[in-house]
Amino acid sequence: MGRGMAKWAGKDWIVKTREDLDDYTYYVAGLVGVMLTDIWRWYDGTETDRDLAIGFGRGLQSVNILRNYKEDAERDVDFFPNDWKLPQMFSYAEENLALADEYIKDIKTKTILNFCKIPLALAHSTLDALKEGREKMSRTEVVAVVNKAMRSK
């Protein structure tokens, strides 16, 4: 992860293509998914798919990119590939969140599942809010999403 982040620092965080975006999100979040997969196996033998784990991380990170893109622009940072607008980035986030949904299907341990379900549910709901043109969810919405995630199987 450190080498990947150093590489991106050397590139001045410039994302030009989807391949660049995949590479960037792999290093900042996909590898976290891989690490979690290792932790679950060490913890109680839970086996999960590493590629889906990368999608889990990328999905969460792409929602963060969407949530912060206006702020990033003020700092002259743009994580959208050239010629991408909101619809393409929304699709990228949806594609990776779908992989994240598949990732958690293999998890049976309740504590691990909750650890993954809560940020995933928040990412889905945040993406929905962003698509509606809102900057973020309300505190009440966040609490409702977390409570629903904790109750669902």
DSSP file with accessible surface (Angstrom, degrees, kcal/mol):
  #  RESIDUE AA STRUCTURE BP1 BP2  ACC     N-H-->O    O-->H-N    N-H-->O    O-->H-N    TCO  KAPPA ALPHA  PHI   PSI    X-CA   Y-CA   Z-CA
    1    1 A M     >        0   0  100      0, 0.0     4,-2.7     0, 0.0     5,-0.2   0.000 360.0 360.0 360.0 -43.9    0.0    0.0    0.0
    2    2 A G  H  >  +     0   0   57      1,-0.2     4,-2.5     2,-0.2     5,-0.2   0.907 360.0  48.2 -60.3 -43.8    2.8    2.4    0.9
    3    3 A R  H  > S+     0   0  226      2,-0.2     4,-2.3     1,-0.2    -1,-0.2   0.908 112.0  50.2 -63.6 -40.9    4.6    1.8   -2.4
    4    4 A G  H  > S+     0   0    2      2,-0.2     4,-2.2     1,-0.2    -2,-0.2   0.910 111.2  47.7 -64.0 -41.9    1.3    2.3   -4.3
    5    5 A M  H  X S+     0   0   55     -4,-2.7     4,-2.5     2,-0.2    -2,-0.2   0.897 110.4  52.4 -67.3 -36.9    0.6    5.6   -2.5
    6    6 A A  H  X S+     0   0   64     -4,-2.5     4,-2.4     2,-0.2    -2,-0.2   0.909 107.8  52.6 -63.7 -39.2    4.2    6.7   -3.1
    7    7 A K  H  X S+     0   0   89     -4,-2.3     4,-1.1     1,-0.2    -2,-0.2   0.934 111.0  46.5 -60.1 -44.1    3.6    6.0   -6.8
    8    8 A W  H  <>S+     0   0    0     -4,-2.2     5,-2.6     1,-0.2     6,-0.3   0.868 109.1  53.7 -70.9 -33.3    0.5    8.1   -6.8
    9    9 A A  H ><5S+     0   0   44     -4,-2.5     3,-1.7     1,-0.2    -1,-0.2   0.928 107.5  52.4 -63.4 -39.8    2.2   10.9   -4.9
   10   10 A G  H 3<5S+     0   0   66     -4,-2.4    -1,-0.2     1,-0.3    -2,-0.2   0.772 107.7  51.2 -65.5 -25.7    4.8   10.8   -7.7
   11   11 A K  T ><5S-     0   0   80     -4,-1.1     3,-1.5    -5,-0.2    -1,-0.3   0.295 114.7-119.1 -90.7   7.0    2.0   11.1  -10.3
   12   12 A D  T < 5 -     0   0  121     -3,-1.7    -3,-0.2     1,-0.3     3,-0.1   0.791  59.1 -74.3  56.9  29.7    0.6   14.2   -8.4
   13   13 A W  T 3 <S+     0   0   85     -5,-2.6     2,-0.7     1,-0.2    65,-0.3   0.763  85.1 160.8  60.3  28.8   -2.6   12.2   -7.9
   14   14 A I    <   -     0   0   88     -3,-1.5     2,-0.6    -6,-0.3    -1,-0.2  -0.741  22.1-167.1 -90.3 118.1   -3.6   12.7  -11.5
   15   15 A V        +     0   0    5     63,-0.9     3,-0.1    -2,-0.7    65,-0.1  -0.915  19.5 159.3-103.6 120.9   -6.2   10.2  -12.8
   16   16 A K        +     0   0  121     -2,-0.6    66,-1.9    65,-0.2     2,-0.3   0.713  59.6  26.3-110.0 -33.3   -6.6   10.2  -16.5
   17   17 A T  S  > S-     0   0   56     64,-0.2     4,-2.3     1,-0.1    -1,-0.2  -0.791  80.2-104.6-129.0 169.8   -8.2    6.8  -17.4
   18   18 A R  H  > S+     0   0   69     -2,-0.3     4,-3.2     1,-0.2     5,-0.2   0.886 122.6  57.1 -61.6 -37.3  -10.4    4.2  -15.8
   19   19 A E  H  > S+     0   0  134      1,-0.2     4,-2.4     2,-0.2    -1,-0.2   0.896 106.0  49.6 -61.4 -39.7   -7.3    2.1  -15.4
   20   20 A D  H  > S+     0   0   31      2,-0.2     4,-3.2     1,-0.2    -1,-0.2   0.923 111.2  49.2 -61.7 -45.1   -5.7    4.9  -13.4
   21   21 A L  H  X S+     0   0    0     -4,-2.3     4,-3.0     1,-0.2     5,-0.3   0.924 111.1  49.6 -62.1 -43.5   -8.9    5.1  -11.3
   22   22 A D  H  X S+     0   0   33     -4,-3.2     4,-1.8     2,-0.2    -1,-0.2   0.913 113.4  47.0 -59.8 -42.7   -8.8    1.3  -10.7
   23   23 A D  H  X S+     0   0   39     -4,-2.4     4,-2.1    -5,-0.2    -2,-0.2   0.940 113.9  46.8 -65.4 -47.3   -5.1    1.5   -9.8
   24   24 A Y  H  X S+     0   0   19     -4,-3.2     4,-2.3     1,-0.2     5,-0.3   0.954 114.7  45.5 -60.0 -50.3   -5.6    4.5   -7.4
   25   25 A T  H  X>S+     0   0    0     -4,-3.0     5,-2.7     1,-0.2     4,-1.9   0.814 108.7  58.7 -68.3 -25.6   -8.7    2.9   -5.7
   26   26 A Y  I  <>S+     0   0   66     -4,-1.8     5,-2.6    -5,-0.3     6,-0.3   0.953 111.2  40.5 -63.2 -48.1   -6.8   -0.4   -5.4
   27   27 A Y  I  <5S+     0   0   54     -4,-2.1    -2,-0.2     1,-0.2    -1,-0.2   0.862 121.1  40.3 -72.8 -36.0   -4.0    1.2   -3.4
   28   28 A V  I  <5S-     0   0   29     -4,-2.3    -1,-0.2    -5,-0.2    -2,-0.2   0.744 141.4  -6.2 -86.8 -20.7   -6.1    3.5   -1.2
   29   29 A A  I  X5S+     0   0   10     -4,-1.9     4,-1.7    -5,-0.3     3,-0.4   0.581 118.0  69.5-143.5 -35.4   -9.0    1.1   -0.5
   30   30 A G  I  ><S+     0   0    0     -5,-2.7     4,-1.9     1,-0.2    27,-0.2   0.905 101.6  52.7 -59.9 -39.6   -8.9   -2.2   -2.4
   31   31 A L  H  ><S+     0   0   35     -5,-2.6     4,-2.5     1,-0.2    -1,-0.2   0.805 102.6  59.0 -68.1 -25.9   -5.9   -3.4   -0.4
   32   32 A V  H  > S+     0   0   56     -3,-0.4     4,-2.7    -6,-0.3    -1,-0.2   0.927 104.9  50.8 -65.1 -41.9   -7.8   -2.6    2.8
   33   33 A G  H  X S+     0   0    0     -4,-1.7     4,-2.2     2,-0.2    -2,-0.2   0.915 109.9  49.5 -59.5 -41.9  -10.4   -5.1    1.5
   34   34 A V  H  X S+     0   0   14     -4,-1.9     4,-2.0     2,-0.2    -2,-0.2   0.926 110.2  50.7 -63.2 -43.2   -7.6   -7.7    0.9
   35   35 A M  H  X S+     0   0   95     -4,-2.5     4,-2.6     1,-0.2    -2,-0.2   0.918 108.9  51.5 -61.1 -42.4   -6.3   -7.1    4.4
   36   36 A L  H  X S+     0   0   14     -4,-2.7     4,-3.0     1,-0.2     5,-0.2   0.911 105.7  55.5 -61.7 -40.3   -9.8   -7.6    5.9
   37   37 A T  H  X S+     0   0    0     -4,-2.2     4,-1.9     1,-0.2    -1,-0.2   0.915 109.7  46.6 -57.8 -42.8  -10.1  -10.9    4.0
   38   38 A D  H  X S+     0   0   33     -4,-2.0     4,-2.5     2,-0.2    -2,-0.2   0.916 111.6  51.3 -65.0 -42.2   -6.8  -12.0    5.6
   39   39 A I  H  X S+     0   0   62     -4,-2.6     4,-2.8     1,-0.2    -2,-0.2   0.919 108.1  51.6 -62.2 -43.5   -8.0  -10.8    9.1
   40   40 A W  H  X>S+     0   0   17     -4,-3.0     4,-2.2     2,-0.2     6,-1.2   0.920 110.9  48.5 -61.3 -42.4  -11.3  -12.7    8.7
   41   41 A R  H  X5S+     0   0   78     -4,-1.9     4,-1.6     4,-0.3    -1,-0.2   0.935 115.0  44.4 -63.3 -44.1   -9.5  -15.9    7.8
   42   42 A W  H  <5S+     0   0  190     -4,-2.5    -2,-0.2     1,-0.2    -1,-0.2   0.869 112.7  53.8 -67.2 -37.2   -7.1  -15.5   10.8
   43   43 A Y  H  <5S-     0   0  149     -4,-2.8    -2,-0.2    -5,-0.2    -1,-0.2   0.958 139.2 -21.3 -65.7 -55.5   -9.9  -14.6   13.1
   44   44 A D  H  <5S-     0   0   70     -4,-2.2    -3,-0.2    -5,-0.2    -2,-0.2   0.240  93.3 -90.6-146.7  17.5  -12.2  -17.5   12.6
   45   45 A G     << +     0   0   46     -4,-1.6    -4,-0.3    -5,-0.6     2,-0.2   0.536  65.6 162.1  84.9   5.6  -11.5  -19.2    9.3
   46   46 A T        -     0   0   16     -6,-1.2     2,-0.5    -7,-0.1    -1,-0.3  -0.425  25.5-152.8 -62.5 126.5  -14.0  -17.1    7.3
   47   47 A E        +     0   0  113     59,-0.3     2,-0.3    -2,-0.2    -9,-0.1  -0.905  20.0 170.3-105.6 128.5  -13.1  -17.4    3.6
   48   48 A T        -     0   0   13     -2,-0.5     2,-0.5   -11,-0.1    55,-0.1  -0.914  40.2 -94.5-132.4 162.3  -14.0  -14.5    1.3
   49   49 A D     >  -     0   0   68     -2,-0.3     4,-2.1    54,-0.2     5,-0.1  -0.639  24.2-151.4 -81.5 123.6  -13.1  -13.7   -2.3
   50   50 A R  H  > S+     0   0  105     -2,-0.5     4,-1.9     1,-0.2    -1,-0.1   0.856  96.0  52.4 -64.9 -38.3  -10.1  -11.4   -2.6
   51   51 A D  H  > S+     0   0  122      2,-0.2     4,-1.9     1,-0.2    -1,-0.2   0.904 110.9  47.3 -65.8 -39.7  -11.3   -9.9   -5.9
   52   52 A L  H  > S+     0   0   32      2,-0.2     4,-2.3     1,-0.2    51,-0.2   0.861 107.9  57.4 -67.5 -33.1  -14.7   -9.1   -4.4
   53   53 A A  H  X S+     0   0    0     -4,-2.1     4,-2.3     2,-0.2    -2,-0.2   0.890 104.5  51.3 -63.1 -38.6  -12.8   -7.6   -1.4
   54   54 A I  H  X S+     0   0   22     -4,-1.9     4,-3.0     1,-0.2    -1,-0.2   0.928 109.3  50.4 -63.8 -42.3  -11.0   -5.2   -3.8
   55   55 A G  H  X S+     0   0    1     -4,-1.9     4,-2.9     2,-0.2    45,-0.3   0.876 106.3  56.3 -61.2 -37.5  -14.5   -4.2   -5.1
   56   56 A F  H  X S+     0   0    9     -4,-2.3     4,-2.1    43,-0.2    -2,-0.2   0.962 111.8  41.6 -57.7 -52.1  -15.6   -3.7   -1.6
   57   57 A G  H  X S+     0   0    5     -4,-2.3     4,-2.6     1,-0.2   -27,-0.2   0.931 115.6  49.6 -62.7 -45.5  -12.8   -1.2   -1.0
   58   58 A R  H  X S+     0   0   48     -4,-3.0     4,-2.8     1,-0.2    -1,-0.2   0.881 108.6  53.8 -62.3 -38.7  -13.2    0.4   -4.4
   59   59 A G  H  X S+     0   0    0     -4,-2.9     4,-1.8    37,-0.4    -1,-0.2   0.945 111.3  44.1 -61.5 -47.2  -16.9    0.8   -3.9
   60   60 A L  H  X S+     0   0   39     -4,-2.1     4,-1.9     1,-0.2    -2,-0.2   0.925 115.8  48.3 -63.4 -42.5  -16.5    2.6   -0.6
   61   61 A Q  H  X S+     0   0   37     -4,-2.6     4,-2.5     1,-0.2    -2,-0.2   0.894 107.6  54.3 -67.7 -38.0  -13.7    4.8   -2.0
   62   62 A S  H  X S+     0   0    0     -4,-2.8     4,-2.4     1,-0.2    -1,-0.2   0.888 107.5  50.8 -66.7 -33.8  -15.6    5.7   -5.1
   63   63 A V  H  X S+     0   0    4     -4,-1.8     4,-2.8     2,-0.2    -1,-0.2   0.920 109.4  51.5 -66.5 -40.0  -18.5    7.0   -3.0
   64   64 A N  H  X S+     0   0   58     -4,-1.9     4,-1.9     2,-0.2    -2,-0.2   0.912 108.7  51.1 -60.7 -41.5  -16.0    9.0   -1.0
   65   65 A I  H  X S+     0   0    3     -4,-2.5     4,-0.8     1,-0.2    -2,-0.2   0.940 112.6  45.8 -60.1 -46.3  -14.7   10.5   -4.2
   66   66 A L  H >< S+     0   0    2     -4,-2.4     3,-0.6     1,-0.2     4,-0.3   0.892 111.9  51.5 -64.1 -39.7  -18.2   11.4   -5.3
   67   67 A R  H 3< S+     0   0  111     -4,-2.8    -1,-0.2     1,-0.2    -2,-0.2   0.835 121.5  32.3 -66.4 -30.6  -19.0   12.9   -1.9
   68   68 A N  H 3X S+     0   0   39     -4,-1.9     4,-2.9    -5,-0.2     5,-0.2   0.318  82.1 109.0-111.2   8.4  -15.9   15.1   -1.9
   69   69 A Y  H <X S+     0   0   74     -4,-0.8     4,-2.2    -3,-0.6     8,-0.1   0.841  81.2  49.7 -64.0 -31.8  -15.4   15.9   -5.6
   70   70 A K  H  > S+     0   0  121     -4,-0.3     4,-1.5     2,-0.2    -1,-0.2   0.935 113.6  46.0 -69.7 -43.3  -16.4   19.6   -5.2
   71   71 A E  H  > S+     0   0  121      1,-0.2     4,-0.8     2,-0.2    -2,-0.2   0.909 112.2  52.1 -61.5 -43.0  -14.0   20.0   -2.2
   72   72 A D  H ><>S+     0   0   13     -4,-2.9     5,-2.5     1,-0.2     3,-1.2   0.911 104.5  56.4 -60.8 -41.2  -11.3   18.2   -4.2
   73   73 A A  H ><5S+     0   0   57     -4,-2.2     3,-1.9     1,-0.3    -1,-0.2   0.864 100.0  58.6 -60.8 -35.4  -11.8   20.6   -7.1
   74   74 A E  H 3<5S+     0   0  162     -4,-1.5    -1,-0.3     1,-0.3    -2,-0.2   0.767 108.6  46.0 -64.0 -24.3  -11.2   23.6   -4.9
   75   75 A R  T <<5S-     0   0  148     -3,-1.2    -1,-0.3    -4,-0.8    -2,-0.2   0.217 122.0-110.2 -98.0  10.1   -7.7   22.0   -4.1
   76   76 A D  T < 5S+     0   0  155     -3,-1.9     2,-0.4     1,-0.2    -3,-0.2   0.854  76.8 133.3  60.8  37.3   -7.2   21.3   -7.9
   77   77 A V      < +     0   0   25     -5,-2.5     2,-0.4    -8,-0.1    -1,-0.2  -0.966  29.8 177.7-117.3 134.6   -7.6   17.6   -7.3
   78   78 A D        -     0   0   98     -2,-0.4   -63,-0.9   -65,-0.3    -9,-0.0  -0.933  15.6-179.9-141.4 112.7   -9.8   15.5   -9.7
   79   79 A F        +     0   0   18     -2,-0.4    -1,-0.1   -14,-0.1   -55,-0.1   0.361  55.5 105.1 -92.7   3.2  -10.1   11.7   -9.3
   80   80 A F  S    S-     0   0   13      4,-0.1   -65,-0.2   -15,-0.1     3,-0.1  -0.706  78.4-114.8 -81.4 133.8  -12.5   11.5  -12.3
   81   81 A P    >   -     0   0    3      0, 0.0     3,-2.3     0, 0.0   -64,-0.2  -0.261  50.6 -73.6 -59.5 156.4  -10.9   10.0  -15.4
   82   82 A N  T 3  S+     0   0   98    -66,-1.9     3,-0.1     1,-0.3   -64,-0.1  -0.216 121.1  12.6 -51.8 138.6  -10.7   12.4  -18.4
   83   83 A D  T 3  S+     0   0  150      1,-0.2     2,-0.4    -3,-0.1    -1,-0.3   0.477  96.6 129.2  70.4   3.5  -14.1   12.9  -20.0
   84   84 A W    <   -     0   0   54     -3,-2.3    -1,-0.2     4,-0.1     2,-0.2  -0.749  33.1-179.0 -88.5 139.8  -16.0   11.3  -17.1
   85   85 A K     >  -     0   0  140     -2,-0.4     4,-1.9    -3,-0.1     3,-0.4  -0.558  50.5 -72.1-117.7-171.8  -18.9   13.2  -15.5
   86   86 A L  H  > S+     0   0   56      1,-0.2     4,-3.2    -2,-0.2     5,-0.3   0.887 126.7  57.9 -54.9 -44.7  -21.1   12.3  -12.6
   87   87 A P  H  > S+     0   0   82      0, 0.0     4,-2.2     0, 0.0    -1,-0.2   0.914 108.5  45.9 -57.3 -40.0  -23.0    9.5  -14.5
   88   88 A Q  H  > S+     0   0   81     -3,-0.4     4,-2.2     2,-0.2    -2,-0.2   0.906 114.7  46.9 -68.8 -38.8  -19.9    7.6  -15.3
   89   89 A M  H  X S+     0   0    0     -4,-1.9     4,-2.6     2,-0.2    -1,-0.2   0.891 110.2  53.2 -71.3 -35.9  -18.6    7.9  -11.7
   90   90 A F  H  X S+     0   0   29     -4,-3.2     4,-2.8    -5,-0.2    -2,-0.2   0.930 110.0  49.0 -60.1 -43.6  -22.0    6.9  -10.4
   91   91 A S  H  X S+     0   0   65     -4,-2.2     4,-2.7    -5,-0.3    -2,-0.2   0.903 109.6  51.6 -62.5 -41.7  -21.8    3.8  -12.6
   92   92 A Y  H  X S+     0   0    2     -4,-2.2     4,-2.2     2,-0.2    -1,-0.2   0.932 111.9  46.5 -60.2 -46.1  -18.3    3.0  -11.4
   93   93 A A  H  X S+     0   0    0     -4,-2.6     4,-2.9     1,-0.2     5,-0.2   0.932 113.0  49.1 -62.8 -45.3  -19.5    3.3   -7.8
   94   94 A E  H  X S+     0   0   75     -4,-2.8     4,-2.1     1,-0.2    -2,-0.2   0.908 109.5  52.6 -61.3 -42.3  -22.5    1.1   -8.4
   95   95 A E  H  X S+     0   0   89     -4,-2.7     4,-1.4     1,-0.2    -1,-0.2   0.927 114.5  41.6 -59.8 -45.1  -20.4   -1.5  -10.2
   96   96 A N  H  X S+     0   0    2     -4,-2.2     4,-2.1     2,-0.2   -37,-0.4   0.864 111.2  54.6 -75.8 -33.3  -18.0   -1.8   -7.3
   97   97 A L  H  X S+     0   0    0     -4,-2.9     4,-2.5     2,-0.2    -1,-0.2   0.862 104.6  56.2 -67.1 -31.3  -20.8   -1.7   -4.6
   98   98 A A  H  X S+     0   0   50     -4,-2.1     4,-1.8    -5,-0.2    -1,-0.2   0.905 107.2  48.7 -64.2 -39.2  -22.4   -4.6   -6.4
   99   99 A L  H  X S+     0   0   64     -4,-1.4     4,-2.4     2,-0.2   -43,-0.2   0.899 109.6  52.7 -64.4 -38.5  -19.1   -6.5   -5.9
  100  100 A A  H  X S+     0   0    0     -4,-2.1     4,-2.0   -45,-0.3    -2,-0.2   0.896 105.4  54.0 -63.5 -40.2  -19.1   -5.5   -2.3
  101  101 A D  H  X S+     0   0   56     -4,-2.5     4,-0.6     1,-0.2    -1,-0.2   0.903 111.0  46.2 -60.0 -40.3  -22.7   -6.8   -1.9
  102  102 A E  H >< S+     0   0   89     -4,-1.8     3,-0.8     1,-0.2     4,-0.5   0.885 106.9  59.8 -67.8 -38.8  -21.4  -10.2   -3.3
  103  103 A Y  H >< S+     0   0    0     -4,-2.4     3,-1.2     1,-0.2    -2,-0.2   0.911 103.4  49.0 -56.1 -46.3  -18.4  -10.0   -1.0
  104  104 A I  H >< S+     0   0   27     -4,-2.0     3,-1.5     1,-0.2    -1,-0.2   0.670  91.3  79.5 -76.1 -11.5  -20.4  -10.0    2.2
  105  105 A K  T << S+     0   0  121     -3,-0.8    -1,-0.2    -4,-0.6    -2,-0.2   0.784  90.7  54.4 -63.9 -26.0  -22.6  -12.9    1.1
  106  106 A D  T <  S+     0   0   80     -3,-1.2     2,-0.5    -4,-0.5    -1,-0.3   0.528  88.8  96.3 -82.8  -6.7  -19.8  -15.3    2.1
  107  107 A I    <   +     0   0    5     -3,-1.5   -59,-0.0    -4,-0.2    -3,-0.0  -0.757  36.2 161.7 -94.1 123.3  -19.6  -13.9    5.7
  108  108 A K        +     0   0  163     -2,-0.5     2,-0.4     5,-0.0    -1,-0.2   0.648  45.3  99.7-109.6 -25.1  -21.5  -15.7    8.4
  109  109 A T     >  -     0   0   35      1,-0.2     4,-3.0     2,-0.0     5,-0.2  -0.540  68.3-142.9 -69.5 121.7  -19.8  -14.4   11.5
  110  110 A K  H  > S+     0   0  147     -2,-0.4     4,-2.9     1,-0.2     5,-0.2   0.874  95.8  49.5 -58.0 -44.3  -22.2  -11.7   12.9
  111  111 A T  H  > S+     0   0   88      2,-0.2     4,-2.0     1,-0.2    -1,-0.2   0.917 115.1  44.3 -65.2 -39.9  -19.5   -9.3   14.2
  112  112 A I  H  > S+     0   0    5      2,-0.2     4,-1.7     1,-0.2    -2,-0.2   0.927 113.3  51.5 -67.4 -43.9  -17.6   -9.5   10.9
  113  113 A L  H  X S+     0   0   25     -4,-3.0     4,-3.5     1,-0.2     3,-0.3   0.933 111.1  46.8 -60.1 -46.0  -20.8   -9.1    8.9
  114  114 A N  H  X S+     0   0   23     -4,-2.9     4,-2.0     1,-0.2    -1,-0.2   0.902 107.0  58.2 -63.0 -38.8  -21.8   -6.1   10.9
  115  115 A F  H  < S+     0   0  118     -4,-2.0    -1,-0.2    -5,-0.2    -2,-0.2   0.865 118.1  32.6 -57.7 -36.8  -18.3   -4.6   10.5
  116  116 A C  H  X S+     0   0    0     -4,-1.7     4,-1.7    -3,-0.3    -2,-0.2   0.835 114.8  56.7 -88.2 -38.7  -18.8   -4.8    6.7
  117  117 A K  H  X S+     0   0   15     -4,-3.5     4,-3.0    -5,-0.2     5,-0.3   0.864 100.6  57.5 -66.3 -36.8  -22.6   -4.2    6.4
  118  118 A I  H  X S+     0   0   43     -4,-2.0     4,-2.5    -5,-0.2     5,-0.2   0.973 111.4  38.3 -64.4 -54.9  -22.6   -0.9    8.1
  119  119 A P  H  > S+     0   0   46      0, 0.0     4,-2.4     0, 0.0    -1,-0.2   0.887 117.5  53.1 -64.8 -31.4  -20.2    1.0    5.9
  120  120 A L  H  X S+     0   0    4     -4,-1.7     4,-2.6     2,-0.2    -2,-0.2   0.937 110.0  46.5 -67.3 -44.3  -21.6   -0.7    2.8
  121  121 A A  H  X S+     0   0   24     -4,-3.0     4,-2.5     1,-0.2     5,-0.2   0.911 113.0  50.3 -63.1 -40.6  -25.2    0.3    3.7
  122  122 A L  H  X S+     0   0   42     -4,-2.5     4,-2.7    -5,-0.3    -1,-0.2   0.898 109.8  51.1 -64.3 -38.5  -24.0    3.9    4.4
  123  123 A A  H  X S+     0   0    7     -4,-2.4     4,-2.7    -5,-0.2    -2,-0.2   0.934 110.9  47.7 -64.4 -46.0  -22.2    3.9    1.0
  124  124 A H  H  X S+     0   0   55     -4,-2.6     4,-2.3     1,-0.2    -2,-0.2   0.939 115.7  44.7 -59.3 -46.7  -25.3    2.8   -0.8
  125  125 A S  H  X S+     0   0   32     -4,-2.5     4,-2.3     2,-0.2    -2,-0.2   0.877 112.3  51.3 -68.3 -37.6  -27.4    5.3    0.9
  126  126 A T  H  X S+     0   0   17     -4,-2.7     4,-2.8    -5,-0.2    -1,-0.2   0.926 109.4  51.1 -63.7 -43.0  -24.9    8.1    0.4
  127  127 A L  H  X S+     0   0    4     -4,-2.7     4,-2.5     1,-0.2    -2,-0.2   0.923 109.3  50.7 -61.0 -42.7  -24.8    7.3   -3.3
  128  128 A D  H  X S+     0   0   84     -4,-2.3     4,-1.4     1,-0.2    -1,-0.2   0.926 110.9  48.8 -59.9 -43.9  -28.6    7.5   -3.4
  129  129 A A  H  <>S+     0   0    0     -4,-2.3     5,-2.5     1,-0.2     3,-0.3   0.919 110.9  50.1 -62.6 -43.2  -28.5   10.9   -1.7
  130  130 A L  H ><5S+     0   0   23     -4,-2.8     3,-1.7     1,-0.2    -1,-0.2   0.899 107.3  53.7 -63.4 -39.8  -25.8   12.1   -4.1
  131  131 A K  H 3<5S+     0   0   94     -4,-2.5    -1,-0.2     1,-0.3    -2,-0.2   0.800 104.9  55.7 -65.3 -27.3  -27.8   11.0   -7.1
  132  132 A E  T 3<5S-     0   0  130     -4,-1.4    -1,-0.3    -3,-0.3    -2,-0.2   0.433 125.3-105.7 -80.8  -2.8  -30.8   13.0   -5.7
  133  133 A G  T < 5S+     0   0   68     -3,-1.7     2,-0.2     1,-0.3    -3,-0.2   0.524  77.4 134.0  91.2   6.7  -28.5   16.0   -5.7
  134  134 A R      < -     0   0   85     -5,-2.5    -1,-0.3    -6,-0.2    -2,-0.1  -0.611  55.7-138.6 -88.6 151.4  -28.0   16.2   -2.0
  135  135 A E  S    S-     0   0  150     -2,-0.2     2,-0.3     1,-0.2    -5,-0.1   0.794  77.1 -22.4 -77.1 -30.3  -24.5   16.7   -0.5
  136  136 A K  S    S-     0   0  152     -7,-0.1    -1,-0.2    -6,-0.0     2,-0.2  -0.973  73.2 -83.3-164.8 175.1  -25.0   14.1    2.2
  137  137 A M        -     0   0   18     -2,-0.3     2,-0.1     1,-0.1   -11,-0.1  -0.574  46.9-108.1 -86.4 156.2  -27.4   12.2    4.3
  138  138 A S     >  -     0   0   55     -2,-0.2     4,-2.4     1,-0.1     5,-0.2  -0.360  29.2-109.9 -76.5 162.0  -29.0   13.7    7.5
  139  139 A R  H  > S+     0   0  211      1,-0.2     4,-2.5     2,-0.2     5,-0.2   0.906 121.4  54.2 -58.4 -40.1  -27.9   12.5   10.9
  140  140 A T  H  > S+     0   0  116      1,-0.2     4,-2.3     2,-0.2    -1,-0.2   0.912 108.1  49.2 -61.5 -41.9  -31.4   10.9   11.2
  141  141 A E  H  > S+     0   0   63      2,-0.2     4,-2.7     1,-0.2    -1,-0.2   0.907 109.3  52.4 -64.1 -41.4  -30.9    9.0    7.9
  142  142 A V  H  X S+     0   0   51     -4,-2.4     4,-2.6     2,-0.2     5,-0.2   0.941 110.1  47.7 -60.1 -47.8  -27.5    7.8    9.0
  143  143 A V  H  X S+     0   0   79     -4,-2.5     4,-2.8     1,-0.2     5,-0.2   0.925 112.4  49.9 -60.6 -43.0  -28.9    6.4   12.3
  144  144 A A  H  X S+     0   0   54     -4,-2.3     4,-2.5     2,-0.2    -1,-0.2   0.913 111.0  48.9 -63.4 -41.4  -31.8    4.7   10.4
  145  145 A V  H  X S+     0   0   22     -4,-2.7     4,-2.6     2,-0.2    -2,-0.2   0.931 112.7  47.4 -64.6 -44.5  -29.4    3.1    7.9
  146  146 A V  H  X S+     0   0   38     -4,-2.6     4,-2.3     2,-0.2    -2,-0.2   0.940 112.9  48.8 -63.6 -45.4  -27.1    1.8   10.6
  147  147 A N  H  X S+     0   0   77     -4,-2.8     4,-1.5    -5,-0.2    -2,-0.2   0.914 112.4  48.1 -61.9 -41.3  -30.0    0.4   12.6
  148  148 A K  H  X S+     0   0  143     -4,-2.5     4,-1.8     1,-0.2    -1,-0.2   0.913 110.4  51.7 -65.2 -42.4  -31.5   -1.3    9.5
  149  149 A A  H  < S+     0   0    6     -4,-2.6    -1,-0.2     1,-0.2    -2,-0.2   0.888 109.0  51.0 -61.7 -38.2  -28.1   -2.8    8.6
  150  150 A M  H  < S+     0   0   84     -4,-2.3    -1,-0.2     1,-0.2    -2,-0.2   0.812 112.9  45.9 -69.7 -30.4  -27.7   -4.2   12.1
  151  151 A R  H  < S+     0   0  182     -4,-1.5    -1,-0.2    -3,-0.2    -2,-0.2   0.754  96.2  88.1 -83.2 -27.8  -31.2   -5.8   12.0
  152  152 A S     <        0   0   57     -4,-1.8     0, 0.0    -5,-0.1     0, 0.0  -0.374 360.0 360.0 -76.9 155.0  -30.9   -7.3    8.5
  153  153 A K              0   0  231     -2,-0.1    -1,-0.1   -40,-0.0    -2,-0.1  -0.575 360.0 360.0 -91.5 360.0  -29.4  -10.8    7.9
